[in-house]
Amino acid sequence: MIVIVGLILLLAAVVVGVAGVLANAGSGHELTDGFAVLGYHVTGSTGTLFLYGIVVGAIGLLGLGVLLAGARRTSRRGRAARRGLKQSRLETDAAIARRDDLVRERGSARVETPGGPAGAA
């Protein structure tokens, strides 16, 4: 459902962008004062300027999407690592408990043997 809403919003944005560029084209919409961005002199109509704004916004949105995807991936990897560490600690605790039980059983078996360790005279 969210994907469909996203597609509808994207389509609406494209329609508004195209309408804005086409409505502001022609000699009646020329930029009165030229200006430069990073050494590039922008000339033309307000529709062209609007189109440049759309392109810059799309590039910014793409960058934000990549950044958030990377953060989400890092978060998932960290969560998986913490889960694995917890599981490892539980297994280690269980192994230590089994070892302690075996040591206790071995010690009680030696105490119960009347002659002490085997082979002693």
CNS distance restraints for C-alpha pairs under 8 A (distance, minus, plus):
assign (resid   1 and name CA) (resid   5 and name CA) 6.45 0.50 0.50
assign (resid   2 and name CA) (resid   6 and name CA) 6.08 0.50 0.50
assign (resid   3 and name CA) (resid   7 and name CA) 6.16 0.50 0.50
assign (resid   4 and name CA) (resid   8 and name CA) 6.21 0.50 0.50
assign (resid   5 and name CA) (resid   9 and name CA) 6.22 0.50 0.50
assign (resid   6 and name CA) (resid  10 and name CA) 6.10 0.50 0.50
assign (resid   7 and name CA) (resid  11 and name CA) 6.09 0.50 0.50
assign (resid   8 and name CA) (resid  12 and name CA) 6.16 0.50 0.50
assign (resid   9 and name CA) (resid  13 and name CA) 6.15 0.50 0.50
assign (resid  10 and name CA) (resid  14 and name CA) 6.28 0.50 0.50
assign (resid  11 and name CA) (resid  15 and name CA) 6.26 0.50 0.50
assign (resid  12 and name CA) (resid  16 and name CA) 6.20 0.50 0.50
assign (resid  13 and name CA) (resid  17 and name CA) 6.04 0.50 0.50
assign (resid  14 and name CA) (resid  18 and name CA) 6.12 0.50 0.50
assign (resid  15 and name CA) (resid  19 and name CA) 6.09 0.50 0.50
assign (resid  16 and name CA) (resid  20 and name CA) 6.01 0.50 0.50
assign (resid  17 and name CA) (resid  21 and name CA) 6.25 0.50 0.50
assign (resid  17 and name CA) (resid  50 and name CA) 7.98 0.50 0.50
assign (resid  17 and name CA) (resid  51 and name CA) 7.39 0.50 0.50
assign (resid  17 and name CA) (resid  54 and name CA) 7.22 0.50 0.50
assign (resid  18 and name CA) (resid  22 and name CA) 6.14 0.50 0.50
assign (resid  19 and name CA) (resid  23 and name CA) 5.87 0.50 0.50
assign (resid  20 and name CA) (resid  24 and name CA) 6.21 0.50 0.50
assign (resid  20 and name CA) (resid  47 and name CA) 6.42 0.50 0.50
assign (resid  20 and name CA) (resid  50 and name CA) 7.19 0.50 0.50
assign (resid  21 and name CA) (resid  25 and name CA) 6.41 0.50 0.50
assign (resid  21 and name CA) (resid  46 and name CA) 7.82 0.50 0.50
assign (resid  21 and name CA) (resid  47 and name CA) 4.15 0.50 0.50
assign (resid  21 and name CA) (resid  48 and name CA) 6.52 0.50 0.50
assign (resid  21 and name CA) (resid  50 and name CA) 6.36 0.50 0.50
assign (resid  21 and name CA) (resid  51 and name CA) 6.20 0.50 0.50
assign (resid  22 and name CA) (resid  47 and name CA) 6.63 0.50 0.50
assign (resid  23 and name CA) (resid  47 and name CA) 7.10 0.50 0.50
assign (resid  24 and name CA) (resid  29 and name CA) 5.75 0.50 0.50
assign (resid  24 and name CA) (resid  45 and name CA) 6.77 0.50 0.50
assign (resid  24 and name CA) (resid  46 and name CA) 5.67 0.50 0.50
assign (resid  24 and name CA) (resid  47 and name CA) 4.37 0.50 0.50
assign (resid  24 and name CA) (resid  48 and name CA) 7.94 0.50 0.50
assign (resid  25 and name CA) (resid  29 and name CA) 6.04 0.50 0.50
assign (resid  25 and name CA) (resid  30 and name CA) 7.85 0.50 0.50
assign (resid  25 and name CA) (resid  45 and name CA) 5.79 0.50 0.50
assign (resid  25 and name CA) (resid  46 and name CA) 6.89 0.50 0.50
assign (resid  25 and name CA) (resid  47 and name CA) 5.22 0.50 0.50
assign (resid  25 and name CA) (resid  48 and name CA) 7.38 0.50 0.50
assign (resid  26 and name CA) (resid  30 and name CA) 7.03 0.50 0.50
assign (resid  26 and name CA) (resid  45 and name CA) 6.79 0.50 0.50
assign (resid  27 and name CA) (resid  45 and name CA) 7.39 0.50 0.50
assign (resid  29 and name CA) (resid  45 and name CA) 5.24 0.50 0.50
assign (resid  29 and name CA) (resid  46 and name CA) 5.76 0.50 0.50
assign (resid  29 and name CA) (resid  47 and name CA) 7.62 0.50 0.50
assign (resid  30 and name CA) (resid  44 and name CA) 5.75 0.50 0.50
assign (resid  30 and name CA) (resid  45 and name CA) 4.15 0.50 0.50
assign (resid  30 and name CA) (resid  46 and name CA) 6.26 0.50 0.50
assign (resid  31 and name CA) (resid  43 and name CA) 6.68 0.50 0.50
assign (resid  31 and name CA) (resid  44 and name CA) 6.04 0.50 0.50
assign (resid  31 and name CA) (resid  45 and name CA) 5.34 0.50 0.50
assign (resid  31 and name CA) (resid  46 and name CA) 6.06 0.50 0.50
assign (resid  34 and name CA) (resid  41 and name CA) 6.91 0.50 0.50
assign (resid  34 and name CA) (resid  42 and name CA) 6.11 0.50 0.50
assign (resid  34 and name CA) (resid  43 and name CA) 5.76 0.50 0.50
assign (resid  35 and name CA) (resid  41 and name CA) 5.72 0.50 0.50
assign (resid  35 and name CA) (resid  42 and name CA) 5.68 0.50 0.50
assign (resid  35 and name CA) (resid  43 and name CA) 7.51 0.50 0.50
assign (resid  36 and name CA) (resid  40 and name CA) 5.13 0.50 0.50
assign (resid  36 and name CA) (resid  41 and name CA) 4.15 0.50 0.50
assign (resid  36 and name CA) (resid  42 and name CA) 5.71 0.50 0.50
assign (resid  37 and name CA) (resid  41 and name CA) 6.49 0.50 0.50
assign (resid  37 and name CA) (resid  42 and name CA) 7.29 0.50 0.50
assign (resid  42 and name CA) (resid  49 and name CA) 7.80 0.50 0.50
assign (resid  44 and name CA) (resid  48 and name CA) 6.23 0.50 0.50
assign (resid  44 and name CA) (resid  49 and name CA) 7.55 0.50 0.50
assign (resid  45 and name CA) (resid  49 and name CA) 6.56 0.50 0.50
assign (resid  46 and name CA) (resid  50 and name CA) 6.06 0.50 0.50
assign (resid  47 and name CA) (resid  51 and name CA) 6.14 0.50 0.50
assign (resid  48 and name CA) (resid  52 and name CA) 6.27 0.50 0.50
assign (resid  49 and name CA) (resid  53 and name CA) 6.31 0.50 0.50
assign (resid  50 and name CA) (resid  54 and name CA) 6.32 0.50 0.50
assign (resid  51 and name CA) (resid  55 and name CA) 6.32 0.50 0.50
assign (resid  52 and name CA) (resid  56 and name CA) 6.18 0.50 0.50
assign (resid  53 and name CA) (resid  57 and name CA) 6.01 0.50 0.50
assign (resid  54 and name CA) (resid  58 and name CA) 6.09 0.50 0.50
assign (resid  55 and name CA) (resid  59 and name CA) 6.21 0.50 0.50
assign (resid  56 and name CA) (resid  60 and name CA) 6.16 0.50 0.50
assign (resid  57 and name CA) (resid  61 and name CA) 6.06 0.50 0.50
assign (resid  58 and name CA) (resid  62 and name CA) 6.11 0.50 0.50
assign (resid  59 and name CA) (resid  63 and name CA) 6.22 0.50 0.50
assign (resid  60 and name CA) (resid  64 and name CA) 6.19 0.50 0.50
assign (resid  61 and name CA) (resid  65 and name CA) 6.11 0.50 0.50
assign (resid  62 and name CA) (resid  66 and name CA) 6.24 0.50 0.50
assign (resid  63 and name CA) (resid  67 and name CA) 6.15 0.50 0.50
assign (resid  64 and name CA) (resid  68 and name CA) 6.14 0.50 0.50
assign (resid  65 and name CA) (resid  69 and name CA) 6.05 0.50 0.50
assign (resid  66 and name CA) (resid  70 and name CA) 6.15 0.50 0.50
assign (resid  67 and name CA) (resid  71 and name CA) 6.25 0.50 0.50
assign (resid  68 and name CA) (resid  72 and name CA) 6.05 0.50 0.50
assign (resid  69 and name CA) (resid  73 and name CA) 6.17 0.50 0.50
assign (resid  70 and name CA) (resid  74 and name CA) 6.16 0.50 0.50
assign (resid  71 and name CA) (resid  75 and name CA) 6.09 0.50 0.50
assign (resid  72 and name CA) (resid  76 and name CA) 6.22 0.50 0.50
assign (resid  73 and name CA) (resid  77 and name CA) 6.20 0.50 0.50
assign (resid  74 and name CA) (resid  78 and name CA) 6.14 0.50 0.50
assign (resid  75 and name CA) (resid  79 and name CA) 6.13 0.50 0.50
assign (resid  76 and name CA) (resid  80 and name CA) 6.15 0.50 0.50
assign (resid  77 and name CA) (resid  81 and name CA) 6.13 0.50 0.50
assign (resid  78 and name CA) (resid  82 and name CA) 6.17 0.50 0.50
assign (resid  79 and name CA) (resid  83 and name CA) 6.16 0.50 0.50
assign (resid  80 and name CA) (resid  84 and name CA) 6.11 0.50 0.50
assign (resid  81 and name CA) (resid  85 and name CA) 6.11 0.50 0.50
assign (resid  82 and name CA) (resid  86 and name CA) 6.18 0.50 0.50
assign (resid  83 and name CA) (resid  87 and name CA) 6.26 0.50 0.50
assign (resid  84 and name CA) (resid  88 and name CA) 6.07 0.50 0.50
assign (resid  85 and name CA) (resid  89 and name CA) 6.14 0.50 0.50
assign (resid  86 and name CA) (resid  90 and name CA) 6.24 0.50 0.50
assign (resid  87 and name CA) (resid  91 and name CA) 6.22 0.50 0.50
assign (resid  88 and name CA) (resid  92 and name CA) 6.08 0.50 0.50
assign (resid  89 and name CA) (resid  93 and name CA) 6.10 0.50 0.50
assign (resid  90 and name CA) (resid  94 and name CA) 6.20 0.50 0.50
assign (resid  91 and name CA) (resid  95 and name CA) 6.13 0.50 0.50
assign (resid  92 and name CA) (resid  96 and name CA) 6.16 0.50 0.50
assign (resid  93 and name CA) (resid  97 and name CA) 6.17 0.50 0.50
assign (resid  94 and name CA) (resid  98 and name CA) 6.23 0.50 0.50
assign (resid  95 and name CA) (resid  99 and name CA) 6.14 0.50 0.50
assign (resid  96 and name CA) (resid 100 and name CA) 6.13 0.50 0.50
assign (resid  97 and name CA) (resid 101 and name CA) 6.20 0.50 0.50
assign (resid  98 and name CA) (resid 102 and name CA) 6.24 0.50 0.50
assign (resid  99 and name CA) (resid 103 and name CA) 6.18 0.50 0.50
assign (resid 100 and name CA) (resid 104 and name CA) 6.13 0.50 0.50
assign (resid 101 and name CA) (resid 105 and name CA) 6.13 0.50 0.50
assign (resid 102 and name CA) (resid 106 and name CA) 6.02 0.50 0.50
assign (resid 103 and name CA) (resid 107 and name CA) 6.11 0.50 0.50
assign (resid 104 and name CA) (resid 108 and name CA) 6.16 0.50 0.50
assign (resid 105 and name CA) (resid 109 and name CA) 6.05 0.50 0.50
assign (resid 106 and name CA) (resid 110 and name CA) 6.36 0.50 0.50
assign (resid 107 and name CA) (resid 111 and name CA) 6.41 0.50 0.50
assign (resid 108 and name CA) (resid 112 and name CA) 6.21 0.50 0.50
assign (resid 109 and name CA) (resid 113 and name CA) 6.42 0.50 0.50
assign (resid 110 and name CA) (resid 116 and name CA) 6.37 0.50 0.50
assign (resid 110 and name CA) (resid 117 and name CA) 6.64 0.50 0.50
assign (resid 111 and name CA) (resid 116 and name CA) 7.16 0.50 0.50
assign (resid 113 and name CA) (resid 117 and name CA) 7.44 0.50 0.50
assign (resid 115 and name CA) (resid 120 and name CA) 7.16 0.50 0.50
assign (resid 115 and name CA) (resid 121 and name CA) 7.80 0.50 0.50
assign (resid 116 and name CA) (resid 120 and name CA) 6.92 0.50 0.50
